[in-house]
Amino acid sequence: MTRFLDWGYWGIFLLMMLENVVPPVPSEAIMGMAGIAVSKGKLDLIGVIVVGTLGTLVGNLFWWEIGRRLGYERLRPMVARWGRWLTLEWDDVEKLHRYFDRWGGVTVFVFRFLPFGRTVISIPAGMMHMPFWRFSLFTCAGSLLWNCLLVAVGMGLDTHIADIERFIVPGLIAFGALCIGGYVWRVATWKPRAQR
């Protein structure tokens, strides 16, 4: 990752884009290290935040476009066949569609702050045909705040990059375990409406 950061703004843009397409490195580490570079005078604060946010947007537009091309109607056979494992019925998908019509922008904004949700939310946003401008606006707004926070943390810690990893990595592992546990519990307790 440090090699990409040696590329300056292009490296940050590329890493943030890739983080959202095939999450190889968490944005916490990318923007935290960029913040350290800012504190040492190697990069400009505004430039780092702008390219980081644009990289996030481009990466998320990749998944939004895939979702848009698929469309939520194509989920119907999957829900019919794998509903138990998805813990979904078609009525749930229709409710999600209505929800996205009303609250999709706010949801995309909030999910920018969730480690495992920030990329995933782009797919349903595309499938529910959230308009490009609306998706881009809320993605940029949430990403801008998140990136500012991460750069500020990096600037505050300066050369203490080990402190970032010491707190963030266990937190990400705990959150991942919580998500997996929640899914297992939901599958184990889920029943179709007809059986409730």
C-alpha positions as CSV (number, residue, x, y, z in Angstrom):
1,M,0.0,0.0,0.0
2,T,2.8,2.4,0.8
3,R,4.1,2.0,-2.8
4,F,0.7,3.2,-4.1
5,L,0.9,6.2,-1.7
6,D,4.3,7.0,-3.2
7,W,2.3,7.8,-6.4
8,G,0.7,10.6,-4.5
9,Y,-2.8,11.7,-5.3
10,W,-3.2,9.1,-8.1
11,G,-2.2,6.3,-5.7
12,I,-4.8,7.5,-3.2
13,F,-7.5,7.7,-5.9
14,L,-6.6,4.2,-7.2
15,L,-6.5,2.6,-3.7
16,M,-9.8,4.2,-2.7
17,M,-11.4,3.1,-6.0
18,L,-10.1,-0.5,-5.6
19,E,-11.2,-0.6,-1.9
20,N,-14.7,-0.1,-3.1
21,V,-14.5,-2.5,-6.0
22,V,-12.6,-5.4,-4.5
23,P,-11.8,-4.3,-0.9
24,P,-8.1,-5.3,-0.6
25,V,-7.2,-2.6,1.9
26,P,-9.6,-0.8,4.3
27,S,-10.2,3.0,3.7
28,E,-9.2,3.5,7.3
29,A,-5.6,2.5,6.6
30,I,-5.5,4.3,3.2
31,M,-6.8,7.7,4.4
32,G,-5.1,7.3,7.8
33,M,-1.7,6.9,6.0
34,A,-2.6,9.8,3.7
35,G,-3.3,11.9,6.8
36,I,0.2,11.1,8.0
37,A,1.6,12.2,4.7
38,V,-0.3,15.4,5.0
39,S,1.1,16.0,8.5
40,K,4.6,15.6,7.1
41,G,4.0,18.1,4.3
42,K,4.2,15.5,1.6
43,L,0.6,16.0,0.4
44,D,-2.0,18.7,0.5
45,L,-5.0,18.2,2.8
46,I,-7.7,19.3,0.3
47,G,-6.1,17.3,-2.5
48,V,-6.1,14.1,-0.4
49,I,-9.7,14.5,0.6
50,V,-10.9,15.4,-2.9
51,V,-9.1,12.5,-4.6
52,G,-10.1,10.0,-1.8
53,T,-13.7,11.0,-2.2
54,L,-13.6,10.8,-6.0
55,G,-12.0,7.4,-5.8
56,T,-14.7,6.2,-3.4
57,L,-17.4,7.5,-5.8
58,V,-15.9,5.8,-8.9
59,G,-15.6,2.5,-7.0
60,N,-19.1,2.6,-5.8
61,L,-20.5,3.6,-9.2
62,F,-19.1,0.3,-10.5
63,W,-21.4,-1.7,-8.1
64,W,-24.3,0.8,-8.6
65,E,-24.1,0.2,-12.4
66,I,-24.1,-3.6,-11.9
67,G,-27.1,-3.4,-9.7
68,R,-28.8,-1.0,-12.1
69,R,-28.3,-3.4,-15.0
70,L,-29.5,-6.4,-13.0
71,G,-32.6,-4.7,-11.7
72,Y,-34.5,-6.0,-8.7
73,E,-37.0,-8.0,-10.8
74,R,-34.2,-10.4,-11.6
75,L,-34.1,-11.3,-7.9
76,R,-37.5,-13.0,-8.1
77,P,-36.2,-16.5,-9.1
78,M,-33.4,-16.3,-6.6
79,V,-35.7,-15.3,-3.8
80,A,-38.1,-18.1,-4.8
81,R,-35.2,-20.7,-4.7
82,W,-32.9,-19.4,-2.0
83,G,-35.3,-17.4,0.2
84,R,-34.5,-19.5,3.2
85,W,-30.8,-18.7,3.0
86,L,-31.4,-15.1,2.0
87,T,-34.1,-14.9,4.8
88,L,-36.3,-13.1,2.3
89,E,-39.6,-13.4,0.6
90,W,-40.7,-11.4,-2.5
91,D,-42.8,-9.1,-0.3
92,D,-39.6,-8.1,1.5
93,V,-38.0,-7.1,-1.8
94,E,-41.0,-5.0,-2.7
95,K,-40.8,-3.3,0.8
96,L,-37.1,-2.6,0.2
97,H,-38.0,-1.1,-3.2
98,R,-40.5,1.3,-1.5
99,Y,-38.1,2.0,1.2
100,F,-35.4,3.0,-1.3
101,D,-37.8,5.3,-3.1
102,R,-38.3,7.2,0.1
103,W,-35.1,6.8,2.2
104,G,-32.5,5.5,-0.2
105,G,-30.4,8.7,-0.2
106,V,-30.1,8.9,3.5
107,T,-29.4,5.1,3.7
108,V,-26.5,5.5,1.2
109,F,-25.2,8.4,3.2
110,V,-25.3,6.5,6.5
111,F,-23.7,3.4,5.0
112,R,-20.6,5.3,4.0
113,F,-19.6,5.1,7.7
114,L,-20.1,1.3,8.1
115,P,-17.0,-0.8,7.4
116,F,-18.8,-3.7,5.7
117,G,-21.8,-1.8,4.3
118,R,-20.3,1.0,2.5
119,T,-19.7,-1.0,-0.7
120,V,-22.6,-3.4,-0.5
121,I,-25.2,-0.6,-0.3
122,S,-24.3,0.4,-3.9
123,I,-25.8,-2.8,-5.3
124,P,-29.4,-2.4,-3.9
125,A,-29.2,1.3,-4.7
126,G,-28.6,0.4,-8.4
127,M,-31.1,-2.4,-8.4
128,M,-33.8,-0.1,-7.0
129,H,-32.9,2.3,-9.8
130,M,-31.8,5.2,-7.5
131,P,-31.0,8.0,-9.9
132,F,-27.3,8.6,-10.7
133,W,-27.2,12.1,-9.5
134,R,-28.9,11.2,-6.2
135,F,-26.6,8.2,-5.6
136,S,-23.5,10.3,-6.4
137,L,-24.6,13.2,-4.2
138,F,-25.2,11.0,-1.1
139,T,-22.1,8.9,-1.7
140,C,-19.9,11.9,-2.0
141,A,-21.4,13.6,1.0
142,G,-21.0,10.6,3.3
143,S,-17.5,9.8,1.8
144,L,-16.3,13.3,2.3
145,L,-17.2,13.3,6.0
146,W,-15.7,9.8,6.5
147,N,-12.5,10.7,4.6
148,C,-12.1,14.0,6.6
149,L,-12.4,12.0,9.8
150,L,-9.8,9.4,8.7
151,V,-7.3,12.0,7.5
152,A,-7.7,13.9,10.7
153,V,-7.0,10.7,12.7
154,G,-3.9,10.1,10.6
155,M,-2.7,13.6,11.0
156,G,-3.3,13.4,14.8
157,L,-1.4,10.1,15.1
158,D,1.3,11.3,12.8
159,T,4.0,8.6,12.8
160,H,2.1,6.2,15.2
161,I,0.6,4.1,12.4
162,A,0.7,1.1,14.7
163,D,-1.9,2.8,16.9
164,I,-4.3,2.9,13.9
165,E,-3.9,-0.8,13.2
166,R,-4.0,-1.7,16.9
167,F,-7.5,-0.2,17.3
168,I,-9.0,-0.6,13.8
169,V,-8.1,-4.2,13.0
170,P,-9.7,-5.7,16.2
171,G,-12.7,-3.5,15.7
172,L,-13.2,-4.7,12.1
173,I,-12.8,-8.3,13.2
174,A,-15.3,-7.9,16.0
175,F,-17.8,-6.2,13.6
176,G,-17.3,-9.0,11.0
177,A,-17.9,-11.7,13.7
178,L,-21.0,-9.9,14.8
179,C,-22.4,-9.7,11.3
180,I,-21.7,-13.4,10.7
181,G,-23.3,-14.3,14.1
182,G,-26.3,-12.2,13.3
183,Y,-26.8,-13.9,9.9
184,V,-26.5,-17.4,11.4
185,W,-29.1,-16.4,14.1
186,R,-31.4,-15.0,11.4
187,V,-31.2,-18.1,9.2
188,A,-31.8,-20.3,12.2
189,T,-34.9,-18.4,13.4
190,W,-36.4,-17.3,10.0
191,K,-39.7,-18.7,9.0
192,P,-41.8,-17.9,5.9
193,R,-44.9,-15.8,6.6
194,A,-47.1,-18.7,5.9
195,Q,-45.6,-20.6,8.8
196,R,-45.7,-17.8,11.3
